[in-house]
């Protein structure tokens, strides 16, 4: 799936997302962009870990997504894109999302769902973000309303694409990020 996305977009999406996550985390650590105390604590915890380990990349992806959501005023963006699997039937959005099993997103198994259908599993949140963005792009689906700004930022800054017209808050945030890079 990632290879198809890579081929069709003519870009190394995995590398772009990895760099985008690192940029968000770096700006969050430097307080160049808004970053809440719990996210700062998570970033301090990950700074003591091996930066290339799958677990570290997973935590950094979650932190980057939370940083973006905080800055573009979408408190529910993470809940819409990463949906917790419940005990009863899963109530997933119709839009692409990553469903995780387990109590905490930081310690879970991940699956890509589109139109309430489980497509496949992903190894961590970083890979989950790649396939999530790929699903939106490959299936030509509009972003979920509650995560529109967050996903538009990732499209622009992570994938280096400009398909979706950004809202004012997104443009302002992207300009702040580019100014501080």
N, C-alpha and C positions, 0 to 999 in steps of 0.2 A: 504494500500500500504506500509506504513511504517512498519506495523507488519509483512508483508510478507518479506520485506527486512531484518528486524531484525531476523526473523526465519531462512531464507536462509543463511544469513551471520554469524549466530550464535554469534551475538554481539549486544549490546545495542547501536544502531547507533545514536539514538536521544541524548543519554547522551554523546557519543563520540563527536558528532558535537558540542554540547553545550560546552563541555570542550575545544575543539579545538578553538572555537570562543573566549572563555575567555582567552586562552593562547596567541592567536594572538593579542588581544586587550591589554593585560597586557604588552607584549613585545613592542608593539607600543607606549604605554604610557611611558614606561621606555626608549624609544629610543634605545633599544637593536637591533631593526631592523628598516629599513627605514620606515618613516611614514610622509606623506606630511602635510603641515599646515592645509588644509581643513579637513583632517582626524583627526588631533589632536583636532581641534575645535569641531568636532562631538563627539569625545571621552570625551572632557570636558563637553559637554552638557549632555551626557548620564550618567556621573558620578554623576550628581545632581538628577537623576531619580531613581525610585525603580528598582533594578537590576533584579527582576523576572517578571516584567510586560511584557506583550506581545510586547508593543511598544518599550521598551528598548531593548529587545532581537532582535527585528527587526533591529533597528539601529546598534546594535553591529555586527550583521551578515553582514550588508552592509559594515561596517567599516573593519571587518576582511577580507572580500573578496577584498576590495580595497587595503588593506595592502599587502596581498599576491600578487595580480596582479602587484603592484608597485615593489615589491622585485624580482619577476621572469620575469620582463620586458614584461608584457602583458597588455598594456594600454586599449585594447578593450575587455578584458575578461569579465568584468561586462556587457558590452553592448551585448555580444554574449550569455551569460547565462541568463541575465535578459533583455528581449526585450520589448520595449514599444509598446503597442497596438496603432496603428495609426487610423485616421479617415477612411481611405480606407481599403481595404483588408489587413489583417495581413501578412507581409512577415517574417514568422518565419523560423529559420533554420530547416533543416530536423532532426538535432540532438536534443536531449531533451533540453528544455529551459523553463524558467519561464517567462510567458508573464504577464506584469502588465498594468493595466488600470489606467489612471491618468497622470497628468503632471510630477510628481516627483516620483522616486522610493521609497523615504522615506515615501510617503503618497499614497499608492495604494492598489488595490486588485490584487491578484496573482493567476495564473492558470498554471498548468503543461501542456506543449504541447510537443508531440512527433510526428514526421513525419507530421507536420502541423495540427495535430488533438489535440483538447483540451480534456484532460483526466479528470481533476478535479481541484478544487480550493485549495489553501493553505492559512493558516491564516496570515502568515508573511514571511519575507525573511529567517528566520532561518529554519522554516518548509520547505520552498521552497528549500533551499540547501539540506536538508535531502532527499526530494523526487527527486530532480534533480540527486543527486549522486545515489540514489536508481534506478532511471530509467536507467541510464547508466549501472549500475551493473546488474540489473535484465534482461534487454533486450540485454545485451552483446554488447553494442554499443561503438565504439571508441570515445574518447573525441573530441570535436570540435577543429579544428586546432588553432583558435585564443585564446582558453582558455585551451589548453592542459596542459601547465605548472601549471596553477592555480588549475585545477581540479586534477592533479597528486599530488600536495602538499596536497590538502584536502583528497585525498584517503590515502596518507601515514600518515599524521599527525592527521587528524580528525577521520578516520575510522580504523586506525591501520592496513591497508591492504597494500600489495605490489604487486598488479596485473600488473600495468602498469610500464614499465621501464622508470625511470625518466631521463630527459635530464640533462646535466651538471649544468645548472643554478638552477635547482630544487634540485639536490643533494647538491649543495653549500648552498642553502637557508635552506634546512632541517637540515643540519649539524649545521648551525648557530643557528637555533631555538633550537635544542636539546642541544647545548652547553649552551645556556642562560636559559634553563628551570630549 
